[in-house]
């Protein structure tokens, strides 16, 4: 078959597509019949990427590689760089039969904890967009709009729309190019009910010859989902808790929702938070229209630039808080990533695909072991064991600083066969998106040590020469098992 992705006995192949700054991985395992088992993990590309034409080519290659059939499609989380392909290459995807769809438990509608998380996320997103609408003339807020690119191309559009219309847009209304619409399209393309994956489950990979998938995350513990950043020492920190007490985030949400409008909150708790969000008591406050009519403010507050310095106005300074909330939105969604460890049946080697999991997600893997039943005998498998047996690591979140743990992550990946795949395009990250620390250089440095230089990066060509300090036979073996094409890198793993 033209362009088919075949595997020999005991072989496993992983193809990382090179469409740019986004995730798309095709895995081929030995199957139960004459054909391999094919698993696709995500398909997307960030907005403003220079080669958007590559996504249809990528999906066409997936179609040819698999003979037009995927045994499993895994959609890890709702970020544009992981899901946009289901919209942008819909025509090509419709030529592929998708037998099974795996989603994180956070996508399960009607499941109360998942519904609560989605509602919270949508409210936060709607309020950040409200703030951006108000500050659309302020160059200082452009970088916040860039952060929201993860949620879809059109989030900066329709600036004059009402808040209710924007909320519907975020929910994936017809014709909108949002992550919700992209996930909905993935569901339609599959046609069967999704499998919702819960942490510490073990799933048999349909169509494979004995491959297991350990569900690592996302955690069901809300507190762990909210843990997004490590300290300088590489440990986790807690985010601000949501609740009835006032904090910087709550104050921002109150201002975004009610500031400058005649609408006032109705619930007792929200009324209390609304009043607390003001820096001064009511008797010291005046609205903008009343202030503009008073001589003092006309002379000193910049209502008439020719008579008073406009720089004294602080009406919209509070909008700078949008950056903090936008970052939290981005990382919160990353922490809902469906993280999987695929265990090969013979060697028990592990392929680790954590998507964009961040601190709390990683930490939750260590909460308890998995119970495996082999021929009637049960055994316990810990996350430390899975990490120690990892021979291929899909580096989380394009190599950012807070998406690969140290002591409870990379430092446990002790296999001498470790290979890393980094789905990052540095030029796009730095020049287009202005994410200057992606990938994070200290992380890359440690990866080079642990992999003996065996790092495949989307935008970097394979070096024929062994890196300094790496044995020639080690590098030769790596090159022989790695195929480099314009559209992808393909690496072969032997299950022995």
HELIX and SHEET records of a PDB file:
HELIX    1   1 UNK A   54  UNK A   66  1                                  13    
HELIX    2   2 UNK A   80  UNK A   83  1                                   4    
HELIX    3   3 UNK A   85  UNK A   88  1                                   4    
HELIX    4   4 UNK A   90  UNK A   93  1                                   4    
HELIX    5   5 UNK A  105  UNK A  107  5                                   3    
HELIX    6   6 UNK A  112  UNK A  134  1                                  23    
HELIX    7   7 UNK A  139  UNK A  141  5                                   3    
HELIX    8   8 UNK A  142  UNK A  147  1                                   6    
HELIX    9   9 UNK A  148  UNK A  151  5                                   4    
HELIX   10  10 UNK A  153  UNK A  156  5                                   4    
HELIX   11  11 UNK A  163  UNK A  170  1                                   8    
HELIX   12  12 UNK A  179  UNK A  190  1                                  12    
HELIX   13  13 UNK A  222  UNK A  225  1                                   4    
HELIX   14  14 UNK A  248  UNK A  258  1                                  11    
HELIX   15  15 UNK A  268  UNK A  276  1                                   9    
HELIX   16  16 UNK A  282  UNK A  284  5                                   3    
HELIX   17  17 UNK A  288  UNK A  292  1                                   5    
HELIX   18  18 UNK A  295  UNK A  300  1                                   6    
HELIX   19  19 UNK A  310  UNK A  312  5                                   3    
HELIX   20  20 UNK A  317  UNK A  320  5                                   4    
HELIX   21  21 UNK A  321  UNK A  334  1                                  14    
HELIX   22  22 UNK A  359  UNK A  364  1                                   6    
HELIX   23  23 UNK A  383  UNK A  388  1                                   6    
HELIX   24  24 UNK A  396  UNK A  399  5                                   4    
HELIX   25  25 UNK A  410  UNK A  412  5                                   3    
HELIX   26  26 UNK A  426  UNK A  427  1                                   2    
HELIX   27  27 UNK A  428  UNK A  432  3                                   5    
HELIX   28  28 UNK A  441  UNK A  451  1                                  11    
HELIX   29  29 UNK A  472  UNK A  480  1                                   9    
SHEET    1   A 8 UNK A 195  UNK A 197  0                                        
SHEET    2   A 8 UNK A 101  UNK A 104  1                                        
SHEET    3   A 8 UNK A  72  UNK A  75  1                                        
SHEET    4   A 8 UNK A  37  UNK A  41  1                                        
SHEET    5   A 8 UNK A  25  UNK A  29 -1                                        
SHEET    6   A 8 UNK A  11  UNK A  17 -1                                        
SHEET    7   A 8 UNK A 488  UNK A 494 -1                                        
SHEET    8   A 8 UNK A 482  UNK A 484 -1                                        
SHEET    1   B 2 UNK A  69  UNK A  70  0                                        
SHEET    2   B 2 UNK A  97  UNK A  98  1                                        
SHEET    1   C 7 UNK A 202  UNK A 204  0                                        
SHEET    2   C 7 UNK A 212  UNK A 217 -1                                        
SHEET    3   C 7 UNK A 339  UNK A 343 -1                                        
SHEET    4   C 7 UNK A 350  UNK A 353 -1                                        
SHEET    5   C 7 UNK A 390  UNK A 394  1                                        
SHEET    6   C 7 UNK A 419  UNK A 422  1                                        
SHEET    7   C 7 UNK A 455  UNK A 457  1                                        
SHEET    1   D 2 UNK A 370  UNK A 374  0                                        
SHEET    2   D 2 UNK A 377  UNK A 381 -1                                        
END                                                                             
